[in-house]
Amino acid sequence: MGMRQRGRVFWMILAGLTLLPAFINAQEDLHSQYLRRFQNGSQFYNMSRWQEAAIEFRRAQEIAAGMDDWSRALYWVILSQMAYSDFGSALMDMEELDRRAPNSPYTRDMVYHRARLYYEQGYYEDAILLFNRYNSLTTDSDRETSERRAAAFFWIGECLYSIGEFDEAEKFYSWVVGRYPTSPKVEASAYRLDIIKQKKIEAELLALLQWSHEESLRTSEEYQRTIRTYESTLNMYQRRIAELTGSETRQEINSGGQDNAPLNDASSDASRNIIPMQPYIPAQEPERSQMQKETGSLQDMAILLENRIQEILSEHGAGGYW
């Protein structure tokens, strides 16, 4: 190497040494800015000012020097977005996190949060699959994961409850109450269990009411048929009584006209020379007696039928429920 080349190398090293402190200071400034932004985001998040928190976390993400800091900031951006229900943006950032940092420390937790997002959007079956997947990836090794698993079981119950699978949902709520008594989801699970119990009672009462209504309709129809039958029979007997009574009256009129005709004097004198006749016995008397018996029987039947109708009306009430 010639003197000239050695001189160039010397000056390059000297320039590098001169710029290195400035570069280090710049890196330190960016990291300080990152920490400051992240801290601001955390404060806003704890104050439930989630939109402001998302802005600060996003700024921290943009100036992150390494992948770990970048993943951490984006993770909290996603949580903030979900907190104020910006599910579309949260889903896009989840995809970005999975794409650029597939093996980040937040990958497992993202399974849970994606399931929560699916639940909020009404994709209950997909949410159940992801909650189950999350629980298969974790254990009750510490308090944090234990509470997250309890929450996952609770949300599975919520998914089942939302699609009307109350018996299956009841199992998960009961599991949370019995297995995780210190979980924040215990109170909500107990409340759901009370609601499911009430729904079962309401379903039983509704079924009983429906059965009672159907039975009442059947009873009402039978009652109406019985009334119509009795009324039809009564009308028939009344018409028969009227016919028999009218026939008997006509026979009495015809018979009475022959017996009571006045005799003149000539016939009276002639009658002295006539052999006395046998007492007159109306030829229709047996038939009259039979009709009277039949009429009496029909009248009795009509009275009985009419009394029965009145009993039925009294039992069911006149113009009431029916």
Steps between C-alpha positions, in 0.01 A plus 500: 500500500638836399527804714207658322268205569609483858418864534149446369432215740630711785270787417197265461565349841541844646174616345324190628626558848390857476145412386452204734408704808242692297355174367488352847334810631243487221422137580470584865265785417276270288490240775420770753222625276373145462490449876332834552233426238441154635470631854251764388296233325497286814377789710221581256405133484474473878281812498269334241595767246552231241508709183774721640679188620488350149655818357792494744562128453494550122762775523714274715463225240612731220827592673576158645863406446458122519239233425428434867413864566302515178295187587438624851371840386277347229357250749379784718371690199278198432377480859417871497311468170295212635427697816324772299348246256703582190495133403586555133826678581579250772461209258731662244766561765464140619577386146801733487631368830462139391670572169801692624549337841351148482704380798460801725417458870153633419403235243327274752304784660396618155305174465289602799452858381409390148239271654363794697486704180308221322255486791438874483433474126257211545719219363422278798608164361836636384546665838433171682769326293757768581416506873542124512828534314623758749412278796684210337814719474495610866482358849409633843869548575465853636233745598503693173455198274252349745279809483534512120395134474201567727406790274532275195261246655261782586503632143438152362192499722402840363533375143277200575253720687481736202398218265242362743699196621410566863568151635851496352567858611395407853782244516769761427356756741487232770860405420615859551314533831623165633856494363598868513329650809734802505456586132347837409259303279341311791236763569403525133488121473276471808269762354474306174421183694209679670375626164516150349311359797233766457477427127444131573219585741348734242522228234324252729227751583458586134466131411246455780307806386497376142378159612232662717388718210478204266312302762261792549438514127427129492267533800327797338449309177360200688273732694372663182441161339310379809281811503426466129413130545264570789338793322453295182349210698277736698374665182428159349302390805313831512402465135387141565295613802339771290416250227352247743307767691354638179397151381332422834310827492367431151380153601320635808323761286386239248388259768318762707295612200341155462417440868343833576275557195140605621207255433168630364164387625439261214812314551422495871168331441647258255767410741243351734441219251873433441691248702744690724854512360808398686689784674707694255873436526710719277691287259810726531525487876792256513690719254420810703628338815820399328555853365436649842761271648744584225427871536554483875822312452621754245405787725694344788799448271479859381491624857799286590691622198417861572606457863827345383569795274439737789741296715770523235445872462522542877822298517674705233342833573277702274708703253819474705847365392361284228 
